Amino acid sequence: MGARGGSGLYVGRRAAALVAAVLLALLAALLALAALYGRCRGEEAPPAPPSPPDGASGGAGVPGGPPGVPSWRRLPRHLLPLHYDLELWPRVRPGQAGPFSFVGQVNITVRCRQDTRAAVLHSAGLRIRGAAVRGPLPEPGDAVWGSLPNPGVAVEVAEPQQEAEGEVVVLELRGRLQAGRRYVLQLGFQGRLEEDLDGLFLTRYTDQGRSSMLIASQLEPTYARTVYPCFDEPAMKATFNIRIIHDPSYVALSNMPAIDTSEMKDENGSLWTVTTFNTSLKMSTYITAFVICDFDYVTRTERGNEIRIWARKEAIKNGYVDYALNITGPIFSFLEDLLNISYPLPKTDLVALPDFGAGAMENWGLMTFQESSLMYLPSDKFTSRKAMIAIIVSHELGHQWFGNLVTMNWWNDLWLNEGLASYFEYLGATLVEPKLSLDKIFYDHVVQPVLREDNEVGVRSLSQNEDKIKGSFSLISLFDSITYNKGASITWMLSGFLTEKLFIKALNLYLKEFSFSNANQDDLWTHIQMVVDAQDEVQLPASVKKIMDSWTCQNGFPVLTLNITTGTISQEQFLNKKNENTSIDFYNNTWIVPISWMRNGSSQPLIWLDKSSNFFPEVQVSESEYDWILLNVNLSGYYRVNYDQLNLKRLVHLLENDPKAIPAVSRFQLLDDVFALTQFGYIQIETALELTKYLAREDELFIWNVVLLNLVPENLESTLKNYEVYPLLKKYLLKRMLPIYHYYAGFIRQNVDALEHDYFAKVYLEKLFATACWLGLQDCLDLSYELYTKWMDNPQYKIPFLIRRTVSCYGVALGSDKEWNFAWEMYNHTDSTKEDKDILLSAMSCAKESWLLHRYLQYGLSDTLFSSNCTSVIISYVVTKDIGHRIAWDFVTENWPLLNERYGKELLHDVLKVMGRFVNTDVQIQELQVFYNTTLEEDERVTATLLLEFSKVENVERRQLLTKVADWLHKNVDD
């Protein structure tokens, strides 16, 4: 499944709400981690839980529930599914008004593994309309597989008992099912067809000016049970025969190709179409999929695999999915060749859904995508959309092997699906978009973001005990950056120290061994170990399991400290040293760390740190200032590095004289590490600032971006202008920004088309220009006003998208009511896209005349001028601007009765959350506290007050930090 901001130097690591939640959860987190730490420390995984006694559940029963109901949603293993015959009939006609429902019938062939008098399977939100159990069946040699010509005698079933909390249905039997025999569970069912984007859902959209609707499914992780009664666990795989009854004007799609269509009449004599699909491969319930729509498609064939991309007729006609179609086949072939395993299905459908909550979903043979993840429009030329489509499509294609062919045994090892797919998505994307730099984009998109999250006390480990993963809520929470980005990052590290050749060879063994089956992470480690043992080139300091468990089964990651004088490297868990709670001995974790390194520009053999500290004579250096060490070259390992002052001084000298001597990704990492180390109390801010002196020679936008995010965080731009640090920062940064600014400004003025393939310009040029204008660079201000005026003179002209938000803001800021009124006119233009409207909403808050901001806020109260959800957005934009904070504050307090009456608590929470982020003085905090006391309910007041307490602490820390930065800039601003 697809899933997908860094914090600044002057602010806390998280929003205050998150910090509060972390503090409140600290004790629980400590206990959970203590229990969690044990799983992977042993050399073997724990055995599977024993089969429960006859008729009992896999765990303690839910109090008051029927026999056999598991309290933690794991099914007993008395019955294992072999095959489903599934019929679904959504009772939906085009143009029909709701409410909508669907009915169905499922016959599940099961193997009885242990005598039992009860059949327990998953069902949630379904009404069971009759149940029967038949058998024992003849064995496959005596009957046609998948059909029921001789279903055997009926086993009498009591009334099915449904347990909502356990999400199961229990069939209590009058007789006994016998171990070793096959039976058929027959259940009719009915469910509601909602518009909630989970399970089987209905969604509405507009195509070629007409209102339409479609039906689609999203079953991961546990929504299959809301569509049909089933054994809804990833390890309980089976084959499927599916047929769908639908309106004749629609087409029905499922995992396999359609093999027959026929007609039938309902009880009213109305005609319906029946589409029958071929028998599926053995697969998990969560990747069964259904789409019923009136889309068109484009198609091509790749190595016998028919690839079709379905979308709204208008999108197909305009060629919006052609790019996705052109890259899907080559990525498929690339993965087949790399993994040496052919894609096992005869067809692949990719469907662009106008509304889809998951972003994308890898269902075998029927992948579903949010439209924006699959469509490339001509207007997207200067956005990162093309690269994002390549990445997302490649991710879902990677799942065809990692997730669909081989599936994790249980959700605690979800990273085997998502982490591996997230690793391969970048290999596939850079294949079809060769101008993307694999190592740069991987570090920028994957490693750096998760390093900024994976350092809290309460963050979980990548792999967990099975019994830690219980209800549906816990499962949903697993689809996060730890699973995706950390999983991909440690895979990157693993491939690096093994070599890609050995890594891919091991994956091939793993995939072949567990094809159409399930595995846990120990199975992966075992197969990698087999490959390592069969060769002599790569020598490891410990078993693969011992090395990798240290990364997957412990939370967080290490920071390595290098002393080049003594030749020692030590490690400790990277946690906030400013937080007293992180000094607990419990967190004295140790990793087995592969260290890639270079000395004076030459790569050196890999070294390993497998204890808290070790002596490495090879990293001792001479007294020469040209003798330097760099660890974790190109970020091959998942850790940060803290250098001693001597080595840092030499790296500063090197950067000022020859920055290209250090690879670009390592320069990025060096700066990112040093700012993070400052933020977490390992080093002083002055050390980080020393490393910025060379920036006049830095030509990589993604490196500039990490510097600007730390020195000029967006949520503190208005605040910084109130301090002495602003003019010093202005002089210091502009001096260094001018070369890269003028380089890109030249393209904007003369040949913007040349930037079409510059990915980082598409992503980060806006931040560079916004900072240049914020610092008062006259050329930036002139360029912004020039482009904005050009747009005013000719509304058909398009400001380059790369800097459209900045140009629109400063175009309004440098003008008067004429410029503001033009933005207002364009906002109300019928052709404005959603993204353009948001840019203009922000731009109108940039006005420098107070009366314009007052008028804008008053407009926000109008039901006829704005939708209600825009009101809080307008207030939020105004409050972040230089003169806007006071104006927005007065507006909210003066109009609170009306705002509260009209918009209620939803707007209250949005506005106060933003207000809390932008209180910068103790006086403002006191004002906000008084306001909370007079307007909020008691429970809300407690939470809001806690946020303000954190704001007070942050204000003190910020003033101290800004004083240090200003002092340093005073001494270095002219260097």
Buried (B, 14 or more C-beta within 10 A) or exposed (E): BBBBEBBBBBBBBBBBBBBBEBBEBBEEBBEBBEEBBEBBEEEEBEEEEEBBEBBBBBBEBBEEBBBBBBBBBBBBBBBBBBBBBBBBBBBBBEEEEEEBBBBBBBBBBBBBBBBBBBBBBBBBBBEBEEBBBBBBBBEEEEBEEBEBEEBBEBBEBEEBBBBEEBBBBBBBBEEBBEEEBBBBBBBBBBBBBBEEBBBBBBBEBEBEEEEBBBBBBBBBBBBBBBBBBBBBBBBBBBBBBBBBBBBEEBBBBBBBBBEEEEEEEEEEEEEBBBBBBBBBBBBBBBBBBBBBBBBBBBEEEBEEBBBBBBBBBBBBEBBBBBBBBEBBBEBBBBBBEBBEBEBBBEBBBBBBBBBBEBBBBBBBBBBBBBBBBBBBBEEBBBBBBBBBBBBBBBBBBBBBBBBBBBBBBBBBBBBBBBBBBBBBBBBBBBBBBEEBBBBBBBBBBBBBBBBBBBBBBBBBBBBBBBBBBBBBEBBEEBBBBBBBBBBBBBBBBBBBBBEEEBBBBBBBBBBBBBBBBBBBBBBBBBBBBBBBEEEEEEEBEEBBBBBBBBBBBBBBBBBBBBBBEEBBBBBBBBBBEEBEEBEEEEBEBBBBBBBBBBBBEEEBEBBBBBEEBBEBEEBBBEEEEEBBBBBBBBBBBBBBBBBBEBBBBBBBBBBBEEBEBBBBBBBBBBBBBBBBBBBBEBBEBBBBBBBBBBBBBBBBBBBBBBBBBBBBBBBBBBBBBEBBBBBBBBEBBBBBBBEBBEEBBEBBEEEBEEBEBBBBBBBBBBBBBBBBBBBEBEEBBEBBBEBBBBBBEEEEEBBBBBBBBBBBBBBBBBBEBEBBBBBBEBBEEEEBEEEBBBBBBBBBBBBBBEEBBBBBBEBBBEEEEBEEEBBBBBBBBBBBBBBBBEBBBEBBBEBBEEBEEEBEEEBBBBBBBBBBBBBBEEEBBEBBBEBBEEBBEEEBBEBBBBBBBBBBEBBEBBEEBBEBBBBBBEEBBEE
